[in-house]
Amino acid sequence: MNMNKNKDHIASKLPRPKSGKGNILTYVVIIIVVLLFVIPILWLILSSLKTQEEMVTFPATFFPLKAQFQNYFDALTKINYFKYLTNTIVLSLIYTVPGIITTAVFGYGFARFNAPGKKIFFNILMVLLLIPPIAVLIPEYAFFTKLHLVNTYYIWLLWGIAGNPLFIYLFKQFFSYFPKELEEAALLDGCSHIGVLFRIFLPLSKSIIVTVSLLSFLTVYGDFMGPAILLSGDNTTLAVAMANGYVARNGILLTPVLLSGIVLYLIPVILIFVFGQKYYVQGFISSSGVKE
């Protein structure tokens, strides 16, 4: 008898399923949101298969009359596609690899030390998050011109070493949740703080490392303004080369070829997200707290 009462009590605490109307409304909202994301991608892919004439016809058509796969071949051959793609990947890695190390060190310092002025510097870091990079791009160009670093990859190396405020914040939040006893035990065993970071904290921080690596890589991979202003010639990136290279002899932009190049340009981004999605989500969830 008591067992039945307990079961009834537990059942009363369980969330009740939504009504049929509630479920329908939820599915309608989900479908609308999915369509808002999927339709532009479909339009991009289908438009990349159109002819130049179809792109300027009115009213516009959603589907091509005949798929022009030649556009993809032209996208690869009208510019040195793979050279500029290599430039973009190398530049992204130059920024990402040292950035992971420095932002982890800065994040560890903010999370585990109680030095004088810590809160002031952390507040400055939060303010820097509000400043759009394009706002300081021209002053940076003037600065790097005086250092004779324009049209070199050293600029991205320096940016990576300096650290990104967002990535420092993510590491700081993640490291804040490590138990103090873990760190104290390592220090008692003679381990330095650098040793604690690289031997204990980072091996346990796979999700946040992958998250910051993805964000850091895509920050450079998807950037246009920085390479457009600071790089030129064969040193530039794929985004800049596509914007300037898919033009006919009469100066008309080859829109279908450009869209084909963009589709190819997005493939590495999609693959990176698909294979890193698990760690990406875990990293953001683990760093989403506001513990100070």
N, C-alpha and C positions, 0 to 999 in steps of 0.2 A: 504493500500500500504506500509506504513511504517512498519506495523507488519510483512508483508512478507519479507521485507528487513532485519529486525531483525532476523527472523528465518533463513534466508539464511546465515547471518553473524555468528550466533551461530553454525549452521551446519558446516560452513567452519572451525571453531575452534576445532571441535570434532575430536579425533584421528580416522583415517580411518582404517578399518580392513585390516589385512595383506592379501597378495595375496595367492592363493591356494598353490603355491610352498613354500611360507614362513611358512604356517601352517603345511604342511607335514614335513618340516625340523625340526620344533619345536617339533612335536610329535615323530619323530624318535630319537631326542636327549633325550627327556624325557624317552622314552621306554628303550633306552640303559642304562641310568643312573639307572632306576628302576631295570633292570635286573642285573646290577652290584651289587646291594644291596640284591636282592631277591635270586639269584642263590646260593650264599654261605650258606644262611639260609636253602634253600631247600636241598642242599647237606648235611648239618649237620643233618637235620631231617631224610632224607632217609638213610644216612649212619648209624644212630643210630638204624635202623631196620635191619641191615645186620648181617650176621654171622661173626665170627672171620676170617674164611677162605676167605670170600668175600672181606674183607678189604685188604688182601695181594695178591689177584689175579691180574694178568696183562694180558691184559689191564684192567684198573679199570672199573667197571660198575656203572652207575648213579643210577639205580633202584635196590632194593634188589630182589633176586629171590623169597623169601618168607619173609614177614614181621615178625621179631622176637620181639614181644612185651615183651618177657621174659627179654630182655635187660633192660627195665625200672624197672621191678621188682628187678632185680639184682642190679641196680643202687641204689635202696632204701634200700637194705638189706645187701649188701657187706660191707657197712660202716654204722655207726649210722647217717644216712642222716639227720633226723629231729633235732637231737641234735646239729650237726654242723651248720645246717641252723639257729637254734635258736641262737647259738653263734654269727653267722654273723650278724643277725638282731640286737641283743643286742649291739654288738660292734659298729654297724653303728649308732644306736640311742645315744649311749654314746658320740660319736663324734659329732653328728648332733645337739642335743638339746642345749648343752651349746654353741656350735659354732654359732648358730643363734643369741643368745643374745649378745655375745661378738663382732661378726662381725658387727651387727647392731649398737652397741655403737661406735665402731671404725669408721664405715662409717658415722655415724651422726657427729662425731667430725671432720672428714676431710671435710664434706660437709657444716657445719654450723658455724664453728669457724675459726677465722683468727689469730691463735696464732703464735708467732715467731717460725720459723723452720718448719712450716707446709709443705711447698713445698719440703724441704729437706727430711722429713720423707715420704712424698708421693712418691718422686722419689726413695727412698730406697724400698718402697713397690712395685713399678713397677719393680725394678731390681729383687726382690725376685720372681716375677712371672716368670722370665726367668730361674730360677734354678730348674732343675728336682728333684723331691723328692728323687729319688734313689741315687742322687749324695751325699746326706747327711745322707743316711740311716745307713752306717757303723759308722760314728762318733756318730750318735744318739744312736746306739746300745751300743757303749762303754760308753757313758754318762749314759744311763739308767741302764747299768750293775752296775755302781758305786752306783747308787741310789737304787739298788735291786728292780727294777721295771720290769725287763724282765719276760715274761710269766704272766703278769698281764694286766688288761684292763685300769689301771690308765694312761698308756702311751697315749691311744687314748683320754682319758678325758683331759689330759694336752694339747694335740694337738688341741682339740676342743676349749678349753678356750683361747689358744694362738691366734686362728683365722687364717683363710686361706686368703692369699693376694688377690686371685681372688674374694672371696665373699665380702671382705671389699670394694674392688673396685666397685663391683656391687651395694652394698648398698650406697656407696658414690655417685655414679652417679644418682641413683634413688632419693635420698634425696636432691640432688642439685636442682631439678626442683620444689620443694615445694615453694610456694610463701613466701617471707620474712614476709609479713603482718600476715600470719597465725601463725607463730612462735612468732612474737612480741605481737600479741593480747593475746596469752596464757601466755607469760611472764608478761604482764601488769596485768593480772588477778591473779598473784601470783604463777603461775606454774613454777616449776624448769625445767632445761633443760632435766633432766631425765624424768620428767613428760611429757614434750613436746614429747619426743621420744616415751614413752610407752603408752601415752594416746591419742596422735594425729597422729604422724607419722606412727607408726607400724600398728594401725588399718586401715590406708589408704594404706598400702603397702602389701596387700594380695598376689599380683602377684609375687613380688620380694621375699617375704618370702617363697612361695611355690617353686620358682625357685631355691633359695639357698638351701632349704631343700632337694630337689631332687638331686641336684648336690653333696651336702655334703653326703647324704645317699649312693649314688652310688659310691662316691669316696672310701668309705670303703668297701662297698659290693663287688665291683669289684677288690679290691686290692689283690694281691698275695704275692708280695715280702715282704711287711711289716709283715703280720702274719707269713709268712714262717720263717723269721729271728727272730722275737720278741716273738712268741708264740710257744708252743709245747704241745703235749699230747692232753688231752680232752679240752683244752682251745682254740685250734686252730679253724680256720674258715673252711667253706665248700669248698672253692677253694683249700686250701692246703690238706684237707682230701681227696678230689677227686683225686688230682694229685698223692697221695701216696697210696690210698686204692684200686684202681681198677687194681690190679695186680694178676695174677694167681700164683699158688704155685711154678711153674717153673720160675717165675720172668718175664713172658711175660705180657706186658701191654694189658689189655682187652679193646681194642679201642672202639668197639661198645657200651660197658657198659659205658665207659668214656663219649662218645658222648651223650648217653642217659641222663647221669647225667648233662651234660652241657645244654641240652635242658630244663630239669627241673629247672636248675639254672637260666635260662634266663626268665622263666615265670614271676617271681615277677618284674623283670626289665621292661618287656613289659607292664605289668599291671600298674605299676607306671607311665610309660610314657603315656599310653593311657588316664588314668584318670587325669593326671596333665599336659597334653599337652597344653591346653588353657592358663593356668597360666604361664607355662614354656616359651611359645613364647612371651606372654605379658611382662614377666619380663625382657627378653633379649632386646625386642624392647624399653622398657622404660629406660633401663640402657645402651643403645648403643650410647648415645651422648658423647661428649668430653668436656662438660662444666666444667670449673674449678672454 
